[in-house]
Amino acid sequence: MAYDFSKLKKQIKETEEWLARELSGVRTGRATPTLLDGIKVDMYGARTPLNQAGSISMEDARTLRITPWDVTLIKEIEKGITDANLGVGVGSDDQGLRITFPELTSERRVQLIKVAGDKTEQAKVTLRSYRTDALKEIDATEDEGGVGKDEVKRLKEEVQKFIDEGNNSLVAFLKKKETEISQ
């Protein structure tokens, strides 16, 4: 009986995607629209993601421009950004909002690198739990008598190989983000 690794591969891929999304929300020296992805705005009585309330564009390296679909929502959007506590400057005019990101201090860069490291560690813990689950499933098939000891050993090594590849991918995401933050 061959063990099906598709579930484990899918879980590893989902963890990598989660980390990529989380790290995209960690600010670097440049302003990007993804930094505002987690912000929700009270729009007509419902909490709506900011990117569904208007268009977000870059004016320059440290400034974003939000042009709401409905200009009556400017105050609500401003309140949502202020409540998110991103440490940005928000200014509004008759056409929308301008979000200004201050220059990162070396102290703040160190904090952001630490946040990115913490998120990467969370992802690694998740991978370890997936490894534990897969190893338990393999042990269960051995106990049922469907697999020999040599096959179990080979399957466990295969699981570890997938987890190691996943961890390497997570560390690569972290290194890339650290480089972006440091610049």
N, C-alpha and C positions, 0 to 999 in steps of 0.2 A: 504494500500500500504506500503510495507516495503522498507526502504531506503537501497541502496546498498553501503556497506562500503568498497568494494574491491578496489575502486579507491584511497580512503584515505589510506588504509593499504599499497597499492603499493607505494604511494608517501612517506609515512613514512619510508618504507624499503629503498627506493632509497636515501632518505636523510641520513639515517644511513650508507649506503654503501659509500656515498660521503664523509661523515665525516671520516669514517675509512680510505679511500684512502688519504684524506688530512692529517690526523694525521700520517699516515705511512711515509709521506714525511718530517715530522718534526723530526729532528735529535735527537737521544738520545745519551747516552754514548757509544753505540756500533755502529759500521758501519754495515749497511745492504744494500743489493743491491737495495731495494725499494727507498732508498734516491736518487738514480740516475734516477728514472723513468721519471721525467719531462724533462730530458735533451734530446735535439734534436741535431743531427749531420748532417752537410752537406755531404751527401753521394751520389756521382754520380749526383750532381745537384739537389737533393731533400732533404728536411728536414726529417730525419728519426729518430725514437726513438733510443736511445743508445742501448737498449737491443736487437735491431734487427741488430746492427752493429757488435756485438760480444758477447762472454759469459762473465758474471760477476760472480766472485766468491770471497769468503772471505778468506783472508790469515790469519788474526788474528782479535782480537776484534776491532781494529782501522784501519785496512787496507783492501782495496778491490783490486782485480786484474781484469783487463779487457783484455781479449784476443780477438782482433778483428778477424773477419772472413777473412778480407783482410788487411795485415800488411801495405799496402800503405795508409790506413785510420788513422793511429796512430796520425798524426798531426791534422787531422780534429776532431778526438775524443777529443784530448787534448784541442783544441780550444773551443769545445762545453762545456767541463767541466769547463774551465776557465771562459767562458762567463756566465755560470750559477751562478757564484759568491757564491759558497757554503762555502767558507772559508776553502778549503781543499788543501793539497799539492798534486801536480801531477808530477809524474816522469815517463819517458818512457824508454824502452829498446828495443832490437830488437824483442821481442816477444809480447809486449803489453805495458800496462800502470799500474802503481801502484798508487792508490789513498790513501793518508794517512789523516786520520781525527785527528786533534789535540785534546788534552784533553779539555773537556768542563770546562770553568771557572764558578764560582758560578754566576757571572754576566750574562754570556751567558745562563746558565740554567734558570734564571729568565725570560730572554727575550723569550726563547723557550716555557716556560710555558704560558707566556702571548700570544704568537702566537697561541698556542693550544687552549687557552681559547677564543680567538677571532674567531677562526674557529668554535668552538662549539657554540658560540653565533650566528654566521651566520646560522648554521643549525637550531637552536631554532627559529630564526626569520622565516625561511622557513616553519617550522612546524606550527607556528602561522598563516601564510598566508594560509596554507592548511586548518587549522581549520576554518578560516573566510570564505573560499570558501564553505566548507561543510555546515556551518551554514546558509549561504545564500541559498544554494540549498534546505535545509530543510525548511527554511522560505518560499521559492517559492512554495514548494509542499503544505504548509499550506494555502497560499494565493489562490492556485488553488482549495482548498476545498477537497483535497484527503486525508488529515490527520487531526485528532483531536488534540486539545491542549495538552492532556495528552501524546499522542504519540509523538508530537513534543518535549515536555520536555524530554521524555525518550531518543529520538534520539540524542538530544543535549548533554545529559549526557553521552551517549555512545561515541559520537565524542570526548568529553573532556577526557574520559577514555583512548581512543586510543592515543590522543596527550600526555597525562601525561605519558603513558608507553613509548612513543617515546622519550620524554624529559629525562626520567630516563635512557633509553638506551644511549642517547647522553652523559649524565653526567658520566655514567659508563665508556664510551670510554675515556673521558677526565681524569678521576681519574687514569685509567690504564696508560695513556700516561704520566701524571704528575709523577707517580711513576717511570716509565722508565727513564724519564729525570733526576729525582732527584738522581738516583743511580750512 
